[in-house]
Amino acid sequence: MFTGIVEEIGVVSRLVVDDSNGGGGGTSATFTIPQGSPLLNDCHEGDSIAINGCCLTVTSFTPTSFTVGIAPETLRITNLGTLKEAGHVNLERAVRADTRMGGHFVQGHVDTVADILSVTPDGNALTFRFQPRNRAMLRYIVFKGFISIDGTSLTVTKVDDVEGWWEIMLIAYSQERVILAQKTKGDTVNVEVDMMAKYAEKSLAGLLGAESGTASIPLLEKMVRRIMAQEQGATS
């Protein structure tokens, strides 16, 4: 579990692609952090670190660098396959029980990759417009709701379900501390929608009896029958 508050910007120092299975065996990536950064002070092998919003496991580390393995499935779902040596990434350690929740609940499970449609200055802020490659994710994106962009907790400022895009505003403070400010139109980002929206959807579907693709909604049917019975009783 993470908060979406980026702790450090790291640098991709080494990428090793597994050439087995025709190059589809995954990737090993090493990231370097700035000198003096506390990010790895309490690190252990097997710890989780979010890299551009994707929860990955530390396989080895030094005081200033750490290595993770990126599985083929992760490469298919996220944009981590586009990482290049010397590139920058957002980093956040897994949340502790005594951590202040400054952002929102982020699992580090990327839902879809989105394309940046535009970047528009607004005073000293930047407005980014995104379009998800999986359009089904739009139903979880609401005005003023939470969203994780490359692991950064942000607030949705506008949504257009018809055209299939949403916007966020990146303030000047955040521009200096996350990699999104370095991206432009045509670049991609990892997106994780608010998991509470998914739980709410599933709970409501169960309550209404929507299952196996059927249109049966027994709760509403019971309510209609009760109202009709009351009306019949009142007129008899």
N, C-alpha and C positions, 0 to 999 in steps of 0.2 A: 504494500500500500504506500502511496505517495501523496503529496499535497499539491503538486504542480508549481511549487515555488523553487525555481532553478537555483541551485547552490553554487555552481561553478560552470564556466565554459571550458571544455577540454579540447585537446587537439588530437586528431587521428595520427598516431605516430607509426602504426604498422598495420597492414592488412595482409592476411594470408588466406588465399582461396583454396579450398579443398578440391583438387582436380578429379577425385573419384566420382564415378557415376556421371561422367561427362561434364564435370564442373558443377554438379548439383549437390555437392556434399556439405555445403555450408561455408562459413567464413570465420576465421579467428581475427579479432581486432584488438589492438592495444591503443590505449588513450593516455595522453600525458596531461597532468594538471599543473597549474602554476606553482612555482616554489612558494612554500609557506602556506599553501592551502590546507585546511583541516579535513578535507573530504575523505582522506584515507587514514586518518589518525586511529579510528577504531575499526578498521576494515578487517575482515576475515575471509578466507576462501569459502565460497558458497554464499556470500552476501549478495543481496540484490541492489543493483544501481540502475536507475532509469536513464537511458541514453536516447535523447530526442523523443522521450515519452514511451520508450519500449523497455520493459523490465527485463534485464539480463543478469546472468549469474557470473560473479567474479571467479575466475579459475586460477589466477595468480596475480600478485601485486608487489610493488615496491613503494617506498614513501611518496614517489611522484608519478607513478603510472600503474595501470591495471589492465588486465586482459580478460576478454569475454569470448565465448563462442556464440555465433549467430547461426541458428538452425535454418535449413532450407525453407521451412514453413514461415519463419519470421521474415526471411528475405522476400517471400512472395507477398506477404500481407503489408509490410512496411516499406519505407523508402530507404532502409539502411543499406540496401544493395547499391545505392548510388554514392555511398561514402567514398571519399578519396583521401589519400594521405595528405596531411597538412590542413585538412578541412576541420571545421569547428562543430562541436556538438554541445547540447545542453546536458548537464549532469545533475542528478539528485539522488541522494541515498534514500533507502527505504525509511519510512517514518517510524519513530519510536513512540511508545505509549505516553511519554511525557513531552512530546513535541507539540508546540502550538500549531493549530491548524489554520495557517494563514491563507491557504488557497481553497481547494475542495478535494473530496475523495477521488483520487486517481489510482487506478489499478495497474497502470503500465501495460495494459492490453489494448493494442492499437486496433481500432474498428475499421478504419479505412485510410487511404491516402487521399489527400485533396490537392488540387492545383490552385495556385495563386492566380486569380483573374486580373487583379489590379492592386496597386499600392498608391494611395492618394494622400498627400500631406494635408493635415488639418491643424493649422497653427504649428505648435511644436510636437504634435502627435502624428501618427501614421494610421490611416484606415486601410485595412487589408480585406479584400473580398476573396472568398474561397468557394470552390465547387468540388464536392466529394465525388470520387469515382464510383462509390457505392451510393447511389441516390436514396436508397432505403434509409440511410442514416439521417436524412433530413427530418424524419418524423420525431427524432429525439432532440433536435436543435430548436430552441425557443428563444424569443426575444428576452434579453436580460438573464438568460440561463448560463450555466457553466459550460465550458468546453476546454479540452486540453489540446493545445497546438504545439507539436514537437516537445511535449512534456511541460508546457507553460500553461498555468491556469489563467484563463481569460474569460471575459464577459462578452456574450453575443450582443451586438448593438443593432443588428438588422438582419431579417431573414426574408427571403423570397422563395416560397415553396414552388411557385409556378416555374420560375426561371432556374431554380435549383442552386441557390447560393446563399451564403451568409457573410456577415462582416463582423470584425472586431476592431477595436481601437488600441493601438500600442502607444502608451505614454512615453515621454522622454526618458524617465527613470528606467523603464523596462528596456528601452532601445539599447541601453548601454550594458544590459545584463543577460540578454537572451539572443539566440542566433537569428530569430525571425527578422530582426531589423536589417540583417545582411542579405535577406532574400528579396527577389524581385518577381515580376510577372513571369509566369511560366515555370517557376520553381515549384517543388512539392513539399508538403508537410505531412507528418503523422498526426492523425486525429483520433482522440478518444472522447466519445460523448459522455454525458453524465450518466453513470451507471444507475442512479436512482430512477431515472426515466425508464430504463429497461425493466427494473423490478416493478415499477408502478404499472407498466403495460402488461406484464405477465400476470400480476395479481388481479388486475381488472378483467383480463381475459378469462381467468379462472372463475371470478365472481359472476361474470355474465354467461359462463358456460360455453365460451367459444373454444372449441377444441376440434382437432382433426379436420380443420377446414370447414366445419359445418357452420351454418348461420343460426344455430339454436342458441337462444339466450333465455334460459328458464327463469332467471330472476325477474326479467321484465315481463315475461308471460304471467308469472304469479302476481305481479303487481297489477297488471291489466285485469286479470280475473277477479282479484279482490275488489278493485274499483267497480267493475261491472256488477259483482254480487251486491255491493253496497247500494248501487243505484237501483237495482232490481228490488232490493228490500225496501228502499225508500218509496218506491212507486206502487208496491203491492198493498 
